[in-house]
Every structure is written in structure tokens, then in C-alpha cells.
């Protein structure tokens, strides 16, 4: 039994039935690939939460595991979300980011230690930073890079594609010149990533913000190879 969790990318692929309709879930993505009864029939549960931050996702995961101790979970696959959803301004930009990922590493490690379950990260709306790659098993550091460049790892992870004006203004008051340049560089990287999603017609069409079913199929084959769970 696989447990899939994360933000909207963990839920599956999103789109519209017509241009005037609201966005909706079009497929269950990786979960759908796993439980395709004609081909694989790997049982799984998806706890994906649309637009949630990593801390809220971890809390829901812990609650579910505590309330469902009899489920035979073999692996947890965790789609990492953009840090902008729950990062706190704690001094400079660099200090805030480092503090955020130290806390996230601690929370993820607690889940692994408490449950004794293998947990694998997948870089979703945020790539997996190197400090987490070094500390937590990672199945795919960058889902986007895997789709666009056939490389699951990435030299310069993109950790956020959206920065709030409030956070930027707060950091600007305490940033050194070097940290200010780092913030501007990360904002530019996030904007470039958004453009990649907007322009790719194979894996991010038609939603242009979330990977489609073909993208999740490609991710499935990478997961299958890394975890060897289908023999």
C-alpha cells in the first residue's frame, strides 16, 4: 500500500472542460498510474491537499497515520510544496530559508522515526533543496526537470515560484547586499520556472501550472525504477 501526499501536484492533473469552466481535477495522476488494474494494480491512498504548505501536509499525514494504524503502508511519497505557503520571516532572507528547511527536515525525520515507514520526497511545486536531499530519501529532486530535461536531479533547485510582497518587503529591511542579490536571483528563477510551465505543451498543457496525466506517467516509471516495487 502506497500513501501519496503533498499539495495539488499530489492530487493529480488539473484542467478545465472548457475555457469558461472552473479548474477541476482531471485525473488522479500518480495515484491513477499506480492502481491501473489492467497494468499494475498497486493499491494506494492519496492525501493530496490543494494549495497547502508543507507543514500542514505533514500534520495531516501524521493525523491520518495515527488514526489508521491497521493500514499496511509500504511507502510514503511526499510531493514537496512551495515554501512561500508557510515560510516565516525570521531575520534576513537567507536566515529565513535556512530556518524553514531545518524545521522541515526535523518534521520529516520525526515522521520517519515515529512510523518506521520509508518516506520519499518528490520535488513538486518546489524542487527538493540539497540539504533535504542529504537528509531524507528523495525519489525525484525535481519533477519539472525530469519532465523537461530527463534529469530527476537539478544543480540549482527552484524552491519557490511565488513570493509575497509582504515577505519581500520584510526581508528588504534586514538583508545585506549579498542576501538581497540572492533573493532577487531566486525570484528570477521562480519566474523562469513559471514560464517553463506556461510554454510546455507536452506535460503542462492545458492547465499550464500543474503536470498533466502524461507527466505523472513519466514520473511513475521513474518511481518504479527507483523503488523496484513492481518486481
N, C-alpha and C positions, 0 to 999 in steps of 0.2 A: 504494500500500500504506500503510495506516494502522497505527500502533502505539499501542495503548491501554495505559496503565499507571496504577498507583495502588494504593489499598487495596481493601477489599471492595466499595466502590461501583464501582470499575473492573471488577470481576469480573462484575457483573450484578445481578440481583434475587435476593433470598433469601427463604426461607419454609419452611413445614412442610407435608407432605402431610396430616397430621392432628395434633391438639394434643399427642399423646404422642410424636411422632417428633422426631428431632433436626433442627436447622436445616440446610438444604442449598440449593445453587444451583438456582433455579427457571428462570432464563433467563440468557442471556449479555448482556443489557442493550443498551448502545450498540453493542457488537460485533455482536450479533444483528441490530440495525437496519441496520447498515452492509452486512452480507453477505446480506441478504434477496435471494435470486437472482431472485425474481419482480418485485421493485420496483427494487432499486438495484444489487446485486451489486458492492459496493465491497470489495475484498479487505482484510483486516486481521488483525492479531495482537494478542491480549490477554495482557499480562503481569501482570495484577492479582494482588495478594498480600493475602490476607485478614488484617486487623488489623495490618498492618505500618506503620512510621513512614516519613516522607518520605526520610530518609537511606538506609534500607535499600532503599527503592524505587528511588532514584537509582542506588545501587550495582548492583542487579540490572539496571537499564536499561543502564548503561554496559557491564557484562559481556556482556549479550546483543548489543549493537551491535558490540562488539569481536570476538565470536565468529561473527557473522553479517554480514560486510561486503558480501556479494553481494545481500542483500535490498534491493529498491528501495523504501525507506521515503520517503514523501512528507511525512507529518506525524506528530508525536508528540502525543498527547492525554494529559495528566497530571492525574489526579484528586488534588487536594491532600488530605492526611490531617491529622487532629487533631494539633496539636503536642505534646500530652501524651504521645504514644508515644515521643518521643525527645528532648524538651527537657531541658536540664541546668540545674540551679540554679546560677546564676553571679551571686551577689550578690542584689540586690533582684528583685522580680517583673518590673518594667518593664525592667530591665537584662537579665534572662534572656531575656525575649521578644524584645527588640530584637537581642540577640546571636544568638539562634536564627535569626531571619529574615535577618539579614545573612549568616550562614553558608549558609542555604538558597538565598538569592539567588546567592551565589557558586558553589555547586554546580550550580545550574540553568544559570547563564550558562556555566559550563565545558562542560556537555553541549552547549549550543547552539554554542559556539565550536569545540569539538573535532570535532563531527559535521557542522556546517554544515546541520543539519536544523531546520526550523521546529518549535518546541515551544510548545504552547498549554496554559495552565492551565485547569482546571475546578475550581471550589470545591465540594468534596465533603463529607466529614465535617468539614472546616474550610473556611470561606469563604476567599477569597484576600485577604490584607491589602493595604492600599493601596500599601505600599512595594514589594510584588511586582507589583501591577498596573502600577506605574510603570516596572518594570524588565524584566518578562517578558510576552510576549504572552498575553492572557487571553481565552479564548473565552466563559467564563461565570464571573463572580466568585462567584456563589452559586447553586448548583444548587437549593438549598431555596427561595430567594427567587424563582427563576424558576418553580418549580412552584406555590408558594402565592400569589404576588403578580404573576406575569407580568413580573417585572423581573429581568434577569440580573445587574444591579449592585445593590449594597447600601451604604447610608450608614454603617452600623455593623456591620462584618463580625463574625461569630461564629467565633472561632479555635479554640475548644475546648469540647466538651460534657462532658468528664470531667477532673477534676483529682485527682491522687493526694494522699492525706493527707500523705505524706512530703514532697512538694514544697511543699504549703501550709504545713506546719509550718516547713520550712526558710526559706521566704520571710518568714514572720511574724517571724522573729528579726531580719531586716535591713530590712524595709520601713519607709519613712516613712509617716506617716498618709495622705498623698495616694496613695502606691502601694498601701497596704492597701485603700483605698477602690476603687482601680482593680481590684485582684484580686477583691474582693467583687462588683463590678459585672460582671466577666467571668464569674465563677461563676454569677451570676444569669442572664446572657444564655445561657450554656450550658444551664442548667436549662430555660429557656423554650424553647430550640430542641428539646430532648428532648421537651418536652410537645407541641410542634407536630408532631413525627414521630408521637408516640403517638396524637394525636387526629385526624390527617388520614386520611380514609377513601378518598380518591381515588388518591393517589400513594404512600402509605407503608403501605397495607394489603396483605397481612396481617401483615407482619413487624414494622412499627412502628418500625424503626430504619434500614432500607435502602429506597431508592426501588424501586418495582416496575417492570414492563416498560412500563406506560403512561407512567411518569415518564421512562424512558430514551427512549421515542419522542418525547416533547416536547423533550427535550434534543437529540435527533438533528436535529430541524427547526431548532433554533437554530444548531447547529454547521453544518449545511448552508448556512444563510443567511449565516453569518459567513465561512465559508471558501470558499463558492462552488465546492465540489469536484465537484458533480454537474451543472454547467452551468446 
